């Protein structure tokens, strides 16, 4: 991931679940700027988010697991 920092104006997105991944893909298309979406290998965690926030540029979120 460090080499992506060399690219100017690149947006790096990291979804926390598959629903957010889907929303980030749509967001990346609408943004029309360079985007990298980082997601882990494997399946989704057992932890489910009750509420899905709207994706905004330059706004990060964190969440606590059980």
PDB file with SEQRES, HELIX, SHEET and CRYST1 records, atoms N, CA, C and O in Angstrom:
SEQRES   1 A   66  UNK UNK UNK UNK UNK UNK UNK UNK UNK UNK UNK UNK UNK          
SEQRES   2 A   66  UNK UNK UNK UNK UNK UNK UNK UNK UNK UNK UNK UNK UNK          
SEQRES   3 A   66  UNK UNK UNK UNK UNK UNK UNK UNK UNK UNK UNK UNK UNK          
SEQRES   4 A   66  UNK UNK UNK UNK UNK UNK UNK UNK UNK UNK UNK UNK UNK          
SEQRES   5 A   66  UNK UNK UNK UNK UNK UNK UNK UNK UNK UNK UNK UNK UNK          
SEQRES   6 A   66  UNK                                                          
HELIX    1 AA1 UNK A    2  UNK A    6  5                                   5    
HELIX    2 AA2 UNK A   18  UNK A   31  1                                  14    
SHEET    1 AA1 2 UNK A  11  UNK A  14  0                                        
SHEET    2 AA1 2 UNK A  35  UNK A  38  1                                        
CRYST1    1.000    1.000    1.000  90.00  90.00  90.00 P 1           1          
ATOM      1  N   UNK A   1       0.818  -1.197   0.000  1.00  0.00           N  
ATOM      2  CA  UNK A   1       0.000   0.000   0.000  1.00  0.00           C  
ATOM      3  C   UNK A   1       0.858   1.256   0.000  1.00  0.00           C  
ATOM      4  O   UNK A   1       0.406   2.307  -0.456  1.00  0.00           O  
ATOM      5  N   UNK A   2       2.066   1.174   0.492  1.00  0.00           N  
ATOM      6  CA  UNK A   2       2.905   2.366   0.589  1.00  0.00           C  
ATOM      7  C   UNK A   2       3.194   2.973  -0.783  1.00  0.00           C  
ATOM      8  O   UNK A   2       3.284   4.195  -0.903  1.00  0.00           O  
ATOM      9  N   UNK A   3       3.340   2.157  -1.803  1.00  0.00           N  
ATOM     10  CA  UNK A   3       3.664   2.708  -3.126  1.00  0.00           C  
ATOM     11  C   UNK A   3       2.515   3.516  -3.711  1.00  0.00           C  
ATOM     12  O   UNK A   3       2.751   4.349  -4.587  1.00  0.00           O  
ATOM     13  N   UNK A   4       1.285   3.304  -3.264  1.00  0.00           N  
ATOM     14  CA  UNK A   4       0.162   4.103  -3.749  1.00  0.00           C  
ATOM     15  C   UNK A   4       0.258   5.552  -3.283  1.00  0.00           C  
ATOM     16  O   UNK A   4      -0.305   6.443  -3.918  1.00  0.00           O  
ATOM     17  N   UNK A   5       0.964   5.795  -2.184  1.00  0.00           N  
ATOM     18  CA  UNK A   5       1.100   7.166  -1.677  1.00  0.00           C  
ATOM     19  C   UNK A   5       1.891   8.047  -2.631  1.00  0.00           C  
ATOM     20  O   UNK A   5       1.834   9.273  -2.531  1.00  0.00           O  
ATOM     21  N   UNK A   6       2.623   7.444  -3.546  1.00  0.00           N  
ATOM     22  CA  UNK A   6       3.418   8.206  -4.512  1.00  0.00           C  
ATOM     23  C   UNK A   6       2.565   8.791  -5.640  1.00  0.00           C  
ATOM     24  O   UNK A   6       3.011   9.696  -6.345  1.00  0.00           O  
ATOM     25  N   UNK A   7       1.380   8.297  -5.812  1.00  0.00           N  
ATOM     26  CA  UNK A   7       0.500   8.752  -6.892  1.00  0.00           C  
ATOM     27  C   UNK A   7      -0.318   9.951  -6.400  1.00  0.00           C  
ATOM     28  O   UNK A   7      -1.085   9.828  -5.446  1.00  0.00           O  
ATOM     29  N   UNK A   8      -0.158  11.101  -7.044  1.00  0.00           N  
ATOM     30  CA  UNK A   8      -0.894  12.288  -6.584  1.00  0.00           C  
ATOM     31  C   UNK A   8      -2.402  12.154  -6.813  1.00  0.00           C  
ATOM     32  O   UNK A   8      -2.849  11.561  -7.794  1.00  0.00           O  
ATOM     33  N   UNK A   9      -3.162  12.717  -5.888  1.00  0.00           N  
ATOM     34  CA  UNK A   9      -4.627  12.769  -5.962  1.00  0.00           C  
ATOM     35  C   UNK A   9      -5.301  11.401  -5.996  1.00  0.00           C  
ATOM     36  O   UNK A   9      -6.427  11.280  -6.478  1.00  0.00           O  
ATOM     37  N   UNK A  10      -4.627  10.377  -5.492  1.00  0.00           N  
ATOM     38  CA  UNK A  10      -5.204   9.044  -5.454  1.00  0.00           C  
ATOM     39  C   UNK A  10      -6.011   8.876  -4.176  1.00  0.00           C  
ATOM     40  O   UNK A  10      -5.542   9.229  -3.094  1.00  0.00           O  
ATOM     41  N   UNK A  11      -7.198   8.349  -4.289  1.00  0.00           N  
ATOM     42  CA  UNK A  11      -8.058   8.086  -3.139  1.00  0.00           C  
ATOM     43  C   UNK A  11      -8.009   6.601  -2.826  1.00  0.00           C  
ATOM     44  O   UNK A  11      -8.217   5.767  -3.708  1.00  0.00           O  
ATOM     45  N   UNK A  12      -7.734   6.269  -1.566  1.00  0.00           N  
ATOM     46  CA  UNK A  12      -7.667   4.878  -1.139  1.00  0.00           C  
ATOM     47  C   UNK A  12      -8.861   4.599  -0.236  1.00  0.00           C  
ATOM     48  O   UNK A  12      -9.050   5.266   0.781  1.00  0.00           O  
ATOM     49  N   UNK A  13      -9.655   3.619  -0.610  1.00  0.00           N  
ATOM     50  CA  UNK A  13     -10.849   3.254   0.137  1.00  0.00           C  
ATOM     51  C   UNK A  13     -10.664   1.849   0.707  1.00  0.00           C  
ATOM     52  O   UNK A  13     -10.084   0.982   0.053  1.00  0.00           O  
ATOM     53  N   UNK A  14     -11.156   1.627   1.926  1.00  0.00           N  
ATOM     54  CA  UNK A  14     -11.053   0.318   2.563  1.00  0.00           C  
ATOM     55  C   UNK A  14     -12.395  -0.031   3.212  1.00  0.00           C  
ATOM     56  O   UNK A  14     -12.672   0.417   4.325  1.00  0.00           O  
ATOM     57  N   UNK A  15     -13.222  -0.815   2.541  1.00  0.00           N  
ATOM     58  CA  UNK A  15     -14.538  -1.159   3.088  1.00  0.00           C  
ATOM     59  C   UNK A  15     -14.433  -2.128   4.258  1.00  0.00           C  
ATOM     60  O   UNK A  15     -13.500  -2.927   4.343  1.00  0.00           O  
ATOM     61  N   UNK A  16     -15.411  -2.040   5.157  1.00  0.00           N  
ATOM     62  CA  UNK A  16     -15.416  -2.922   6.331  1.00  0.00           C  
ATOM     63  C   UNK A  16     -16.268  -4.169   6.113  1.00  0.00           C  
ATOM     64  O   UNK A  16     -16.154  -5.133   6.871  1.00  0.00           O  
ATOM     65  N   UNK A  17     -17.122  -4.164   5.084  1.00  0.00           N  
ATOM     66  CA  UNK A  17     -17.956  -5.331   4.799  1.00  0.00           C  
ATOM     67  C   UNK A  17     -18.358  -5.296   3.318  1.00  0.00           C  
ATOM     68  O   UNK A  17     -18.036  -4.355   2.592  1.00  0.00           O  
ATOM     69  N   UNK A  18     -19.063  -6.336   2.895  1.00  0.00           N  
ATOM     70  CA  UNK A  18     -19.418  -6.437   1.483  1.00  0.00           C  
ATOM     71  C   UNK A  18     -20.414  -5.366   1.040  1.00  0.00           C  
ATOM     72  O   UNK A  18     -20.363  -4.911  -0.102  1.00  0.00           O  
ATOM     73  N   UNK A  19     -21.305  -4.966   1.918  1.00  0.00           N  
ATOM     74  CA  UNK A  19     -22.259  -3.900   1.580  1.00  0.00           C  
ATOM     75  C   UNK A  19     -21.514  -2.596   1.320  1.00  0.00           C  
ATOM     76  O   UNK A  19     -21.804  -1.891   0.354  1.00  0.00           O  
ATOM     77  N   UNK A  20     -20.554  -2.278   2.184  1.00  0.00           N  
ATOM     78  CA  UNK A  20     -19.781  -1.054   1.990  1.00  0.00           C  
ATOM     79  C   UNK A  20     -18.888  -1.157   0.751  1.00  0.00           C  
ATOM     80  O   UNK A  20     -18.648  -0.147   0.090  1.00  0.00           O  
ATOM     81  N   UNK A  21     -18.398  -2.338   0.427  1.00  0.00           N  
ATOM     82  CA  UNK A  21     -17.623  -2.530  -0.797  1.00  0.00           C  
ATOM     83  C   UNK A  21     -18.470  -2.182  -2.018  1.00  0.00           C  
ATOM     84  O   UNK A  21     -18.006  -1.498  -2.930  1.00  0.00           O  
ATOM     85  N   UNK A  22     -19.697  -2.650  -2.027  1.00  0.00           N  
ATOM     86  CA  UNK A  22     -20.608  -2.351  -3.132  1.00  0.00           C  
ATOM     87  C   UNK A  22     -20.838  -0.843  -3.250  1.00  0.00           C  
ATOM     88  O   UNK A  22     -20.811  -0.292  -4.351  1.00  0.00           O  
ATOM     89  N   UNK A  23     -21.063  -0.182  -2.119  1.00  0.00           N  
ATOM     90  CA  UNK A  23     -21.278   1.264  -2.135  1.00  0.00           C  
ATOM     91  C   UNK A  23     -20.022   2.015  -2.567  1.00  0.00           C  
ATOM     92  O   UNK A  23     -20.115   3.030  -3.256  1.00  0.00           O  
ATOM     93  N   UNK A  24     -18.852   1.525  -2.170  1.00  0.00           N  
ATOM     94  CA  UNK A  24     -17.601   2.181  -2.557  1.00  0.00           C  
ATOM     95  C   UNK A  24     -17.329   2.037  -4.047  1.00  0.00           C  
ATOM     96  O   UNK A  24     -16.777   2.950  -4.660  1.00  0.00           O  
ATOM     97  N   UNK A  25     -17.701   0.925  -4.632  1.00  0.00           N  
ATOM     98  CA  UNK A  25     -17.556   0.769  -6.081  1.00  0.00           C  
ATOM     99  C   UNK A  25     -18.407   1.792  -6.821  1.00  0.00           C  
ATOM    100  O   UNK A  25     -17.943   2.422  -7.772  1.00  0.00           O  
ATOM    101  N   UNK A  26     -19.647   1.956  -6.386  1.00  0.00           N  
ATOM    102  CA  UNK A  26     -20.517   2.961  -7.005  1.00  0.00           C  
ATOM    103  C   UNK A  26     -19.978   4.370  -6.761  1.00  0.00           C  
ATOM    104  O   UNK A  26     -20.019   5.214  -7.657  1.00  0.00           O  
ATOM    105  N   UNK A  27     -19.475   4.626  -5.556  1.00  0.00           N  
ATOM    106  CA  UNK A  27     -18.897   5.925  -5.216  1.00  0.00           C  
ATOM    107  C   UNK A  27     -17.690   6.220  -6.103  1.00  0.00           C  
ATOM    108  O   UNK A  27     -17.535   7.342  -6.585  1.00  0.00           O  
ATOM    109  N   UNK A  28     -16.837   5.223  -6.320  1.00  0.00           N  
ATOM    110  CA  UNK A  28     -15.634   5.399  -7.139  1.00  0.00           C  
ATOM    111  C   UNK A  28     -15.986   5.763  -8.582  1.00  0.00           C  
ATOM    112  O   UNK A  28     -15.301   6.572  -9.208  1.00  0.00           O  
ATOM    113  N   UNK A  29     -17.045   5.169  -9.097  1.00  0.00           N  
ATOM    114  CA  UNK A  29     -17.474   5.483 -10.460  1.00  0.00           C  
ATOM    115  C   UNK A  29     -17.971   6.925 -10.541  1.00  0.00           C  
ATOM    116  O   UNK A  29     -17.638   7.647 -11.480  1.00  0.00           O  
ATOM    117  N   UNK A  30     -18.762   7.340  -9.562  1.00  0.00           N  
ATOM    118  CA  UNK A  30     -19.288   8.710  -9.555  1.00  0.00           C  
ATOM    119  C   UNK A  30     -18.190   9.746  -9.316  1.00  0.00           C  
ATOM    120  O   UNK A  30     -18.283  10.869  -9.811  1.00  0.00           O  
ATOM    121  N   UNK A  31     -17.162   9.384  -8.571  1.00  0.00           N  
ATOM    122  CA  UNK A  31     -16.097  10.320  -8.213  1.00  0.00           C  
ATOM    123  C   UNK A  31     -15.294  10.766  -9.428  1.00  0.00           C  
ATOM    124  O   UNK A  31     -14.878  11.922  -9.502  1.00  0.00           O  
ATOM    125  N   UNK A  32     -15.076   9.884 -10.358  1.00  0.00           N  
ATOM    126  CA  UNK A  32     -14.321  10.162 -11.580  1.00  0.00           C  
ATOM    127  C   UNK A  32     -12.931  10.714 -11.283  1.00  0.00           C  
ATOM    128  O   UNK A  32     -12.471  11.647 -11.941  1.00  0.00           O  
ATOM    129  N   UNK A  33     -12.277  10.138 -10.302  1.00  0.00           N  
ATOM    130  CA  UNK A  33     -10.887  10.439  -9.952  1.00  0.00           C  
ATOM    131  C   UNK A  33     -10.193   9.111  -9.690  1.00  0.00           C  
ATOM    132  O   UNK A  33     -10.866   8.094  -9.524  1.00  0.00           O  
ATOM    133  N   UNK A  34      -8.870   9.093  -9.648  1.00  0.00           N  
ATOM    134  CA  UNK A  34      -8.174   7.829  -9.383  1.00  0.00           C  
ATOM    135  C   UNK A  34      -8.535   7.267  -8.007  1.00  0.00           C  
ATOM    136  O   UNK A  34      -8.488   7.975  -7.002  1.00  0.00           O  
ATOM    137  N   UNK A  35      -8.896   5.984  -7.982  1.00  0.00           N  
ATOM    138  CA  UNK A  35      -9.330   5.332  -6.746  1.00  0.00           C  
ATOM    139  C   UNK A  35      -8.718   3.931  -6.660  1.00  0.00           C  
ATOM    140  O   UNK A  35      -8.640   3.210  -7.655  1.00  0.00           O  
ATOM    141  N   UNK A  36      -8.289   3.567  -5.461  1.00  0.00           N  
ATOM    142  CA  UNK A  36      -7.873   2.204  -5.150  1.00  0.00           C  
ATOM    143  C   UNK A  36      -8.787   1.720  -4.038  1.00  0.00           C  
ATOM    144  O   UNK A  36      -8.975   2.413  -3.039  1.00  0.00           O  
ATOM    145  N   UNK A  37      -9.356   0.532  -4.208  1.00  0.00           N  
ATOM    146  CA  UNK A  37     -10.197  -0.041  -3.159  1.00  0.00           C  
ATOM    147  C   UNK A  37      -9.464  -1.241  -2.584  1.00  0.00           C  
ATOM    148  O   UNK A  37      -9.198  -2.220  -3.282  1.00  0.00           O  
ATOM    149  N   UNK A  38      -9.147  -1.151  -1.313  1.00  0.00           N  
ATOM    150  CA  UNK A  38      -8.423  -2.213  -0.621  1.00  0.00           C  
ATOM    151  C   UNK A  38      -9.437  -3.019   0.190  1.00  0.00           C  
ATOM    152  O   UNK A  38     -10.221  -2.460   0.957  1.00  0.00           O  
ATOM    153  N   UNK A  39      -9.409  -4.316   0.011  1.00  0.00           N  
ATOM    154  CA  UNK A  39     -10.285  -5.157   0.820  1.00  0.00           C  
ATOM    155  C   UNK A  39      -9.549  -6.448   1.169  1.00  0.00           C  
ATOM    156  O   UNK A  39      -8.725  -6.922   0.387  1.00  0.00           O  
ATOM    157  N   UNK A  40      -9.838  -7.010   2.320  1.00  0.00           N  
ATOM    158  CA  UNK A  40      -9.120  -8.212   2.758  1.00  0.00           C  
ATOM    159  C   UNK A  40      -9.567  -9.458   1.999  1.00  0.00           C  
ATOM    160  O   UNK A  40     -10.686  -9.532   1.491  1.00  0.00           O  
ATOM    161  N   UNK A  41      -8.677 -10.419   1.937  1.00  0.00           N  
ATOM    162  CA  UNK A  41      -9.040 -11.708   1.354  1.00  0.00           C  
ATOM    163  C   UNK A  41      -9.944 -12.454   2.329  1.00  0.00           C  
ATOM    164  O   UNK A  41      -9.923 -12.196   3.532  1.00  0.00           O  
ATOM    165  N   UNK A  42     -10.714 -13.352   1.811  1.00  0.00           N  
ATOM    166  CA  UNK A  42     -11.566 -14.149   2.686  1.00  0.00           C  
ATOM    167  C   UNK A  42     -12.976 -13.606   2.745  1.00  0.00           C  
ATOM    168  O   UNK A  42     -13.362 -12.746   1.954  1.00  0.00           O  
ATOM    169  N   UNK A  43     -13.729 -14.113   3.684  1.00  0.00           N  
ATOM    170  CA  UNK A  43     -15.128 -13.736   3.802  1.00  0.00           C  
ATOM    171  C   UNK A  43     -15.345 -12.572   4.740  1.00  0.00           C  
ATOM    172  O   UNK A  43     -14.407 -11.958   5.248  1.00  0.00           O  
ATOM    173  N   UNK A  44     -16.587 -12.299   4.946  1.00  0.00           N  
ATOM    174  CA  UNK A  44     -17.001 -11.204   5.814  1.00  0.00           C  
ATOM    175  C   UNK A  44     -17.010 -11.674   7.266  1.00  0.00           C  
ATOM    176  O   UNK A  44     -17.315 -12.833   7.546  1.00  0.00           O  
ATOM    177  N   UNK A  45     -16.675 -10.772   8.188  1.00  0.00           N  
ATOM    178  CA  UNK A  45     -16.704 -11.101   9.612  1.00  0.00           C  
ATOM    179  C   UNK A  45     -18.112 -11.413  10.070  1.00  0.00           C  
ATOM    180  O   UNK A  45     -19.088 -11.117   9.381  1.00  0.00           O  
ATOM    181  N   UNK A  46     -18.202 -12.013  11.238  1.00  0.00           N  
ATOM    182  CA  UNK A  46     -19.508 -12.304  11.813  1.00  0.00           C  
ATOM    183  C   UNK A  46     -20.203 -11.040  12.286  1.00  0.00           C  
ATOM    184  O   UNK A  46     -21.430 -11.002  12.375  1.00  0.00           O  
ATOM    185  N   UNK A  47     -19.425 -10.000  12.593  1.00  0.00           N  
ATOM    186  CA  UNK A  47     -19.983  -8.744  13.084  1.00  0.00           C  
ATOM    187  C   UNK A  47     -20.748  -8.046  11.970  1.00  0.00           C  
ATOM    188  O   UNK A  47     -20.196  -7.796  10.899  1.00  0.00           O  
ATOM    189  N   UNK A  48     -21.983  -7.738  12.209  1.00  0.00           N  
ATOM    190  CA  UNK A  48     -22.829  -7.059  11.218  1.00  0.00           C  
ATOM    191  C   UNK A  48     -23.126  -5.646  11.673  1.00  0.00           C  
ATOM    192  O   UNK A  48     -23.427  -5.407  12.843  1.00  0.00           O  
ATOM    193  N   UNK A  49     -23.041  -4.721  10.750  1.00  0.00           N  
ATOM    194  CA  UNK A  49     -23.347  -3.326  11.047  1.00  0.00           C  
ATOM    195  C   UNK A  49     -24.858  -3.131  10.941  1.00  0.00           C  
ATOM    196  O   UNK A  49     -25.475  -3.547   9.961  1.00  0.00           O  
ATOM    197  N   UNK A  50     -25.442  -2.507  11.938  1.00  0.00           N  
ATOM    198  CA  UNK A  50     -26.878  -2.244  11.899  1.00  0.00           C  
ATOM    199  C   UNK A  50     -27.197  -1.083  10.971  1.00  0.00           C  
ATOM    200  O   UNK A  50     -28.196  -1.107  10.252  1.00  0.00           O  
ATOM    201  N   UNK A  51     -26.342  -0.069  10.991  1.00  0.00           N  
ATOM    202  CA  UNK A  51     -26.590   1.137  10.217  1.00  0.00           C  
ATOM    203  C   UNK A  51     -25.420   1.365   9.270  1.00  0.00           C  
ATOM    204  O   UNK A  51     -24.261   1.276   9.677  1.00  0.00           O  
ATOM    205  N   UNK A  52     -25.716   1.657   8.020  1.00  0.00           N  
ATOM    206  CA  UNK A  52     -24.687   1.911   7.027  1.00  0.00           C  
ATOM    207  C   UNK A  52     -24.658   3.408   6.750  1.00  0.00           C  
ATOM    208  O   UNK A  52     -25.649   3.969   6.283  1.00  0.00           O  
ATOM    209  N   UNK A  53     -23.532   4.062   7.033  1.00  0.00           N  
ATOM    210  CA  UNK A  53     -23.401   5.494   6.795  1.00  0.00           C  
ATOM    211  C   UNK A  53     -23.127   5.773   5.324  1.00  0.00           C  
ATOM    212  O   UNK A  53     -22.621   4.917   4.598  1.00  0.00           O  
ATOM    213  N   UNK A  54     -23.465   6.969   4.902  1.00  0.00           N  
ATOM    214  CA  UNK A  54     -23.190   7.400   3.539  1.00  0.00           C  
ATOM    215  C   UNK A  54     -21.682   7.598   3.368  1.00  0.00           C  
ATOM    216  O   UNK A  54     -21.022   8.120   4.267  1.00  0.00           O  
ATOM    217  N   UNK A  55     -21.142   7.191   2.239  1.00  0.00           N  
ATOM    218  CA  UNK A  55     -19.712   7.329   1.980  1.00  0.00           C  
ATOM    219  C   UNK A  55     -19.428   8.745   1.526  1.00  0.00           C  
ATOM    220  O   UNK A  55     -20.062   9.257   0.604  1.00  0.00           O  
ATOM    221  N   UNK A  56     -18.458   9.376   2.191  1.00  0.00           N  
ATOM    222  CA  UNK A  56     -18.065  10.744   1.863  1.00  0.00           C  
ATOM    223  C   UNK A  56     -16.568  10.793   1.643  1.00  0.00           C  
ATOM    224  O   UNK A  56     -15.809  10.092   2.313  1.00  0.00           O  
ATOM    225  N   UNK A  57     -16.148  11.614   0.712  1.00  0.00           N  
ATOM    226  CA  UNK A  57     -14.737  11.782   0.423  1.00  0.00           C  
ATOM    227  C   UNK A  57     -14.031  12.450   1.602  1.00  0.00           C  
ATOM    228  O   UNK A  57     -14.532  13.428   2.156  1.00  0.00           O  
ATOM    229  N   UNK A  58     -12.888  11.929   1.977  1.00  0.00           N  
ATOM    230  CA  UNK A  58     -12.027  12.431   3.050  1.00  0.00           C  
ATOM    231  C   UNK A  58     -12.654  12.315   4.443  1.00  0.00           C  
ATOM    232  O   UNK A  58     -12.319  13.088   5.341  1.00  0.00           O  
ATOM    233  N   UNK A  59     -13.550  11.362   4.620  1.00  0.00           N  
ATOM    234  CA  UNK A  59     -14.126  11.123   5.937  1.00  0.00           C  
ATOM    235  C   UNK A  59     -13.937   9.651   6.272  1.00  0.00           C  
ATOM    236  O   UNK A  59     -14.389   8.773   5.538  1.00  0.00           O  
ATOM    237  N   UNK A  60     -13.273   9.395   7.371  1.00  0.00           N  
ATOM    238  CA  UNK A  60     -13.047   8.007   7.761  1.00  0.00           C  
ATOM    239  C   UNK A  60     -13.929   7.644   8.941  1.00  0.00           C  
ATOM    240  O   UNK A  60     -14.420   8.514   9.660  1.00  0.00           O  
ATOM    241  N   UNK A  61     -14.122   6.350   9.128  1.00  0.00           N  
ATOM    242  CA  UNK A  61     -14.926   5.847  10.230  1.00  0.00           C  
ATOM    243  C   UNK A  61     -14.186   4.689  10.875  1.00  0.00           C  
ATOM    244  O   UNK A  61     -13.391   4.000  10.237  1.00  0.00           O  
ATOM    245  N   UNK A  62     -14.459   4.500  12.113  1.00  0.00           N  
ATOM    246  CA  UNK A  62     -13.968   3.305  12.788  1.00  0.00           C  
ATOM    247  C   UNK A  62     -15.144   2.678  13.515  1.00  0.00           C  
ATOM    248  O   UNK A  62     -16.127   3.354  13.818  1.00  0.00           O  
ATOM    249  N   UNK A  63     -15.043   1.413  13.788  1.00  0.00           N  
ATOM    250  CA  UNK A  63     -16.108   0.745  14.524  1.00  0.00           C  
ATOM    251  C   UNK A  63     -15.475  -0.262  15.464  1.00  0.00           C  
ATOM    252  O   UNK A  63     -14.360  -0.738  15.252  1.00  0.00           O  
ATOM    253  N   UNK A  64     -16.220  -0.566  16.502  1.00  0.00           N  
ATOM    254  CA  UNK A  64     -15.736  -1.519  17.498  1.00  0.00           C  
ATOM    255  C   UNK A  64     -16.416  -2.856  17.270  1.00  0.00           C  
ATOM    256  O   UNK A  64     -17.611  -2.927  16.984  1.00  0.00           O  
ATOM    257  N   UNK A  65     -15.634  -3.906  17.403  1.00  0.00           N  
ATOM    258  CA  UNK A  65     -16.250  -5.229  17.354  1.00  0.00           C  
ATOM    259  C   UNK A  65     -16.716  -5.571  18.749  1.00  0.00           C  
ATOM    260  O   UNK A  65     -16.194  -5.042  19.730  1.00  0.00           O  
ATOM    261  N   UNK A  66     -17.643  -6.407  18.840  1.00  0.00           N  
ATOM    262  CA  UNK A  66     -18.245  -6.816  20.099  1.00  0.00           C  
ATOM    263  C   UNK A  66     -17.364  -6.596  21.229  1.00  0.00           C  
ATOM    264  O   UNK A  66     -17.731  -6.893  22.366  1.00  0.00           O  
TER     265      UNK A  66                                                      
END                                                                             
